[in-house]
Amino acid sequence: IEKDQYAKIEVLTKSVSELTGAVSVLNKTNNDLVLATAEGKPFVDFEMPDPDGNPVKISQFVAENKYTLVDFWATWCAPCKASMPGGQMAVDRYKDDPNVEFYFIDTQETKADYKKKVADFINQKGFTFNVLFDQGEVGKQSKQYDAIAKPLHNSGIPFKVIIDANGRLRWFMTGYHGSPTGMADEIQYVIDYLKNEK
């Protein structure tokens, strides 16, 4: 390779490195802004059935030093299902941490057999999720989602929130941007940030 080509490669490598750093800073800044936006918002929860029909409330698991991620999704929502591998990555990263919990709440379903569709999807993909079903009749099955999303002026899914040990909403994310690893990294950044804050 000619000397000037080496120089071009060096410049290109430096540019890529700077761009990667800029994206990292942008992601951190965006997370900080979302953290500030979500902080102090009310968290109201309701009893929801798990796949075995047992009633569960997220507040049961809110305790000192514990952080809970809640992911609202639906079987008809393609971005929701596309984001699930990233959700599994995040679950796996904290599987040995007793202070981090994950719950995947199926919401806004439109078909009567949605519970079977959920079970089939989870089993087919091999996901190890704690699944709950939002309250309400088919077509209006969004009581828990509405209680959390409306104060944050949110109306879309997938929709993720993190609740701290005091039962406060501390972070939220709407939609999916196509990178399972990127999503898991963002969740990890926020959880680790919250665990280390003074």
N, C-alpha and C positions, 0 to 999 in steps of 0.2 A: 504494500500500500504506500502511495506517495505521501510525503510529509504534509502537504496541504490537506490531504484526505484525513490524516490523523487529527489535524487541527479541527477539521469540520466535525469529526466524530466526538472530539473532546467538548466542543461547543454544544453539540446536540445532547450529549450526556448531561452536561451541566444544566441545560435548559429543561430536560426531563426531570432532573432532580429538583430544580427550583419549582417546577409546576407541581410535582408531587407534594412538596412542602407547602405550597400555597393551598392546595386542595385540603391538606391536613388541617391547616389553620382555619380555612373556611368552614370545614366540618365542625371543628371545635367551637368556633364562633357561633355557628348555627345552633349547636347543641346548647351552648350557654344561653342564647336568646330564648330557646324553647323552654329551658329549665326555669328561666325568670318568668316567662309567660304563664307556665303551669303552676308555679309555686303559690300555695295558699288557696287554690281552688278547692271547693268542697268535694269530698268523696262520700257518696251515699251508696250503700249497697243493699241488695235484697237477697232473699233466699233463692237459690237456683238449683235445679236438680243436676246431679252428675249422671253419667251413663247408666248407673245402677238404680237411679231414682232417689238417691239420698240427698236431702237438702243441704246445701253448702252456702255459707256467706264468706266472701273474701275477708271481711273484718275478723273472722275467726283466726286468720293467719297473720294479721298485722300485730307484730310484737316488737319489743326492744331489739334494735340492731337488725331487723328483718326488712327486706325490700321485696316488693311483689310486682312482677310485670303481668299485666292483663292484656291479652290480645283478642280483639273482637274480629270475627271473621264469619263467613258463610260459605256453604257448599256451592252456591251459584256464582261466587265472586272469584273470577280467574286470578286477579292480583293477590287475593288472600291466599289462595292455594299455592301460587308461585312463590310466595314469601315463606312458606312453611319450612323448607330446608334451612333457611337462615334462622328461623325460630328454633329448629332442632339443634343447630350449631350452638346457639346461645344456651339452650337447656343443658347441652352436654358440657359446656364450659363451667357451669355452676352446679353440676350434679352432685358434687361432694361438699357443697357449701350450704349448710343448714340455714343460713341467713338470707337466702335468695329463693323465691318461689316464682313459678310460672303457671298461669292459668289461661287457657284458650277458650273464650266464650263464644259459642255459636249463636249468632243473632240474625234477625231480619230474614228468617227463612220464609219461603213462599209455598212449599210443598208439604203435604201432610206427613209424608214418610221421611222427613228431614233427619230424624234421629238415626234411622237406619243408614241413610246416605253418609252421615257423619262417621258412624262406626265403620262402614265399608271403606271410606276414604282413609281414615287414620290407620286401620289395620293393613290396607293394601300398601301404604307407604312406609309402614313400620315406625311411625312416629310414637315417641314416648311422652305424650302430652297429658296434662291434667285438663280434661275437657268438662265444661259446664254448659248448660243450655239457658239462654236468656229467657226471662219471663214474658208471657203474653201468648195470645192465640196466633195461629199461623197467619202471616201477613201483617201482624202487629206485635211480633215477638221481639221487642227492643226496649223493655223497661230499664234494664241495667245499663244498656248502651246509652239511652237517652239521659239517664241520671248523670253520667260522666261526661258524655260528649257535648251536650247542650251548653253547659257553663263555659266550655272551651270553644264554643261557636263552631263545632265540627259536625259534619253530616255524612262523612264517607267512611268506608272500610277498605282495606284493613286499617284498624285503628288501635294503637298500642299506647298504654300509659304505664308509668311506674309510680307506685305508692310507697311512701317511706314508713318508718316505724311509728310515726305519729298519725298515720292515716291521712296524710296530705298527698295530693297529686303533685308530683315533682317534675314530670317530663311526659311528653306525648309525641307521637309520630303518626301521620296519616299517609296511606298509600304505600307503594313498593317501587323501588327504583332499579330493580333488576339484578342486584348483586347479593346473593346469600351471605357471603363473607362480609361484605360491606355493612349489611344490616346487623349481623352478629357483632361486628366491631363497634358499631354505634351504640348498641345496647350495652356492651361491655364497658365502653367509655363512660356512659352515664352512670351505670351501677357502681363502678369503681370510684367515680368522682363523688357520688353521694356517700359511699362508705368511708371515704377519706376526708370528707369536709369536716371542718372544726365546729 
